Amino acid sequence: MRCEGEQLFDLCEGKHGKHGSSASRLFASFITFRRIRNTSHVLMMLNPAKGIKEGVTRLCKTLVRSHITITGINTSFRVLSILIPSKLDSGGTSNNLKRSTLLRTPVAWRNETSALKQGYSWCQLRLLFSVTRTTRMGAKESKTRGGNVQGVNFAPREDTKPVYMSGCSTDTDSGNMASGVETVVCKVNDIGEGDAKEVQIGEHTALLVKENGNLYAVGNKCTHYGAPLSKGAYCNGVVRCPWHGACFNVKTGDIEDYPGLDSLPKFKVEVRSDEVVVTANPEDLKTSKRLKSMCRLDPRNKNTFVLVGGGAATATCAETLRQEGFTGRILVITKENNLPYDRPKLSKAMSSSAEAIALRKKEFYDEYGIEFTLGAEVTGVNTAKKKVTISDGSTISYNALLLATGGRPRTMTIPGQDLKNICVLRTPEDANYIAANSEGKNVVIIGSSFIGLEVAAFVHDKASSVSVVGTSRLPLQHIFGEQIGFIFKQMHEDKGVKFYFERGIKEFRGEDGHVTHAVLSDDTTLAADLCVLGIGVVPATDFLKDSSIKMTDRGFVTVDKYMKTNQSGVFAAGDIVEFPLFLNSNQQSNVQHWQMAHQHGRIAALNMLNKKVEIHSVPFFWTVMYGKSVRYTGYGHGYDDIVVHGDLSAPQFAAFYTKGDKVVAVASLAFDPIVSQAASLMEKGDTILKSEIQNDPKSWVGRLKQKL
């Protein structure tokens, strides 16, 4: 059954005839109270005595017969204010409340911290939550340990999940670790200290970890693209995805580094005799995704946080703010016409629509009160008045501001630059246009870096010809070096792509307003029906030039380790910033990676809420061409040597980029999980030495366990 607030009020007040005469009939059904105001008001209706002992007793008995899920962030303290009308004494007793009655109530308590803020003590909360209790499933839940409240959580019925949540459980869903299917997954001695092991549960798998003698179980599929986490790197309570570097805490399942937005479901682990038993919900095993608890907009909170930009940084920032309890207005202003999407797919899956690669659906943002203004550009920031100006002339006041406008594709000032079919790649619409118009055409790509090569890989079997023009001697040579650059060259040439190295573009020629030829700097003329410019990006920060926000000569915004600018309440994140990178001796660095933009957004959100959390993340990126994925981690700027292991002709390799005797970056192809292992070791502050990897590329891997 699903009712809106007014229907519930009517039923409780008797406006619907006989149904109103007994409110308890309403609770014979499974109900989800979705709004904070409705929850407290309906419960008050069920307690007409409003604090008198008889009223509380009646309410508790009604709840015991109910199957209620309460989902609002402030719900806990509201319900407690009804269930505990008089203060509990320090001895933990109350004349108005029978603890045993309340603890038999199948209510999902979502935020005990809110109760604390309303004046309930830890002692009072322990009275409610610390005893071992039996759920409807007949299994026991864990006791409070270390002073942390272990809330009683029950999964709502499947039909009460919002439709946009399909394929992803919520904290309420997976919080009930006691419910589900029990499976003996292994013997105790089958898993060693510091091991992360895949275990079979029916048709699915989970990740079982042993740390400091304790066993933990979480979902085994990375929430980003589904990589098996058992094949990744495990170190000190954190498992890192072998493909793209996302990190998850195995004790909580929470995502701690990116890409991806969702966390892992956590499962109950017990040792019975010499057997390890995992209790897991089959649906959680299938999806292996969990949405962290998020609060919603509360109109009484008059604070406004404005996030400028529509990428990974703002999307992660907005969700983190709601996860951390910010109930004020969140307004995202972006010149994009689409909600945040998976940008790396623009050059890898160019036919995908914006909706197909969206990070979240519109209903998600509506549910949590995250507001978007699409197709709008911020033209100015007045930090003294705390206002931003939009392109339509309107202004918006802010209490905190995040700037994350990303990069703007470089263009060229040469003859013929305005001809049609000369494209840049920045939006899904750009990608779709290039994909559609490359069929059977002569495609010329200017630039031999990631965008240029990935576009070439995508269109190679669609276009009549593909030519790549680059100023370097080899593709991606400035990042990977000559040996690896040659592999990229060979991969493309094997598919029919032609390279024109150490040359630039001098002129575009055309007929009837459309490009027909590209003239190179050495006067070589290439047939060109479609040209793609992949010559890099510049920070989209022109709108800040007249502000008091500190920027570099190249237009990057300078931030500190909290992602804060030199102006109060103004933060910045993503490709437009230079920030203190711990791998670079905390020198100001610009890292334009998808993963890092997520982490910037998270750290910015925490510090917008005065959490004082520093940025500490290892850069990680990847590229995919012709089904082959090259991964890279670290900060290789200024490396002086490369040590390569493997078979470059296969190709299969692990490349270590060194500066002196220190490994500063690692790249690989078909050598997993060595890049994730290197990232995990670097993140813990350890260093791989050049002398260690001269003969054996894996000689240092054992130190991951030593970090426990």
Secondary structure, DSSP 8 states (H G I E B T S, - for coil): ----HHHHHHHHHTTTGGGGG-GGGGGGSEEEE--HHHHHHHHHHT-TTTTSHHHHHHHHHHHHT-EEEE--TTHHHHHHHHH--S---TTS--TT--HHHHTT--B----HHHHHHTT--HHHHHHHHSS--B-TTS-B----BTTB---------GGGS-GGGTT-EEHHHHH-TTSSEEEEEEEGGGS-TT-EEEEEETTEEEEEEEETTEEEEEESB-TTT--BGGGSEEETTEEE-TTT--EEETTT--EEESS-S-B--EEEEEEETTEEEEEE-HHHHHH--EE-------TT---EEEEE-SSHHHHHHHHHHHHTT--SEEEEE-S-SS--B-GGGGTTSTT--TTTTBSS-HHHHHHTTEEEETT--EEEEETTTTEEEETTS-EEE-SEEEE---EEE----STTTTSBTEEE--SHHHHHHHHHH-TTSEEEEE--SHHHHHHHHHHTTTSSEEEEE-SSSSTTHHHHHHHHHHHHHHHHHTTT-EEE-S--EEEEEEETTEEEEEEETT--EEE-SEEEE-S-EEES-GGGTTSS--B-TTS-EE--TTSB-SSTTEEE-GGGEEEEEGGGTTEEE----HHHHHHHHHHHHHHHTT---------EEEEEETTEEEEEEE--TT--EEEEEEETTTTEEEEEEEETTEEEEEEEES-TTHHHHHHHHHHTT---BHHHHTT-TTTTTTHHHHT-
